[in-house]
Structures are given as structure tokens and as C-alpha cells.
Amino acid sequence: MADLPSLGRHSPASHVIVHLSDPHFLAGGARHPGGADTDANFAATLDAVRRVHAHPSAIVVTGDLTDLGEPDAYRRLRLAVEPVAVQLGCPIVWVAGNHDERPALRAELLDDDASQQPVTGVWDLDGLRLIALDTSVPGWHHGDLDDAQLRWLAGILAEPAPHGTLLAMHHPPLPAHVPLFDILELQHQDELADVVRGTDVRGILAGHLHYSSSGTFAGVPVSVASSTCYTMNVARPATEVNGMDAAQSFQLVHVHPDVITYTVVPVTDAATADVFTAEWVERMAGLSRAERLDAFSRKPGR
């Protein structure tokens, strides 16, 4: 899909990020213990990614890349994503989650030493800075950021980026709708807020919850992408929410000079109407603003 022209007051996005989360890959292509076909669901997600935007600025995967931290699972995930990134001409940003194991992640995805050092990084995406944080805690499922990582982040944020900064992390700095996730929440959130507040951070991308959610943290919007593997059935009472093999999605992050939007993209093969075609958009783009309003906004007979 080509970049669309602006048909309203906002100029087209300067950057578009594809935000995936929680693929939970397993060695040998095994199904998730809950029954979801991890490989098939992820393949369907990547097919949608190919269709929805031809030239994203990056593909960001916010953690729980694997379910058990198996080296083969990381290798298979890499083999799935790298060809898509090459086709779309964009980098991949791998973020560590609580189900990941740092040594295997580093060795198999980053071609780095198999160490327990936090998996962090900084990307300059044509003036938009993307910083990956590592909220995983070896041997545990809750999230945390130690003093060293917070000092590192503060040092980077001391100098603003031309288009601002996005943070990518696994554990979101938000309260959860599902009580069990509050047990596994990100610790030292006040310290992170002290680092983020007043800087050029414009958004935080996270995962972990297996359902889409949003909020604010230290005055910064937080967008949580659902899982590509299985999701939480939040149509049930909060104390009874459990996983389901349905409603998988990812997000498109559109960065404009004055605003960032976060769009949930469902991964589905549902029948879709063919009304607003590329030809229709091209015709609208050729009209003046007043002509577009007359052609599309005016109610019949008015």
C-alpha cells in the first residue's frame, strides 16, 4: 500500500512504525500450551504487515519473542521476520520480555555474546529516535529497570532528537485491567518517570498484557500492542479473564509533527467491502478541500 496523500488538515506522517508483540515462538514449531498455533498466527500477522504499509520506518517487536527462551525458537523467529524487513526495507528492533532468555536472544537474534547483559539499543530513524529498554528480570516474570539502565537512558535523553523519541519496552508502565498482571508489573516506575518527564519522549510502546490498551505515564502516551500468539478475553469479568486463540492484532504508529496516532490492526480474513479503493482516494486527492467536502461530506438532498 503506497503512502496516502493528506486529505485533511494534517500533513502525512513522517514515520510509520509497525509494532508487534508477544509472538511466543517455540522450538520446532510447537503449538503454544494453550492451543494457539503460534507459527500460523504469526505468519498471518506478517502477511498483514506486508499489505498494510510498503515502507515502514521500523518493525518493533516488544518482547516475549519466545515462550521458553529456546535457541531454536529465536532462530525460527528470525527466519520469519528478516525476509519481511528486507522486503519492506526497514530495521527490526527486538525487545526482551519476561519469557525471553537474554543469552539466547543475544546470540541468535543479535549475533552477540550470549550474556545476561540487558538487551538495549538506540536507533536513528531519519531523525526519530527509538530506544529499546530491557525490563526483563532474569529468573522472574515481573519487570524492572535498574539504576544503571535508568542512568543510561537519562544520558541519551539529555540531547533531544529532531523528531523526538519513542521508548520500546515489554512491561508497560500502566495499571492492568487483569489483576494478575499487576503482580507482574514494572517496578521502579517512579524512577523511570523522573527520567522521562520533561524530555523529548513522545510515546512509549509496550506489550506483555496480550490485549490492546493505552494510557499516559509521566505525561507521555503509552500504547500496548496485543499478542500475535493468543490474546486475553477481556469480554469476561476482570477476575475471570483468560487466554483465547482469537482477536490477534498489531499496531501501526503514525508519527506526525504535532501528534502520534496508534492504530490497532486486526489480523483476520473477514469479508471486507470494496468501497474506498485506491482509485477513489486518488480522485479525492485531485479535488480541492471544498470539492472534497461537497463530494463526500454533504448529505444527499442537502
HELIX and SHEET records of a PDB file:
HELIX    1   1 ALA A   27  GLY A   29  5                                   3    
HELIX    2   2 THR A   38  VAL A   52  1                                  15    
HELIX    3   3 PRO A   71  LEU A   88  1                                  18    
HELIX    4   4 ARG A  102  LEU A  109  1                                   8    
HELIX    5   5 ASP A  147  LEU A  157  1                                  11    
HELIX    6   6 PRO A  179  ILE A  183  1                                   5    
HELIX    7   7 GLN A  189  VAL A  196  1                                   8    
HELIX    8   8 ALA A  238  GLU A  240  5                                   3    
HELIX    9   9 ALA A  278  ALA A  285  1                                   8    
HELIX   10  10 ARG A  289  ARG A  292  1                                   4    
HELIX   11  11 LEU A  293  SER A  297  3                                   5    
SHEET    1   A 5 ILE A  92  VAL A  95  0                                        
SHEET    2   A 5 ALA A  58  THR A  62  1                                        
SHEET    3   A 5 HIS A  15  LEU A  20  1                                        
SHEET    4   A 5 SER A 249  VAL A 255 -1                                        
SHEET    5   A 5 ILE A 260  PRO A 266 -1                                        
SHEET    1   B 6 GLY A 121  LEU A 125  0                                        
SHEET    2   B 6 LEU A 128  ALA A 132 -1                                        
SHEET    3   B 6 THR A 165  ALA A 168  1                                        
SHEET    4   B 6 VAL A 201  ALA A 206  1                                        
SHEET    5   B 6 VAL A 220  VAL A 224  1                                        
SHEET    6   B 6 SER A 213  PHE A 217 -1                                        
SHEET    1   C 2 THR A 231  MET A 232  0                                        
SHEET    2   C 2 GLY A 243  MET A 244 -1                                        
END                                                                             
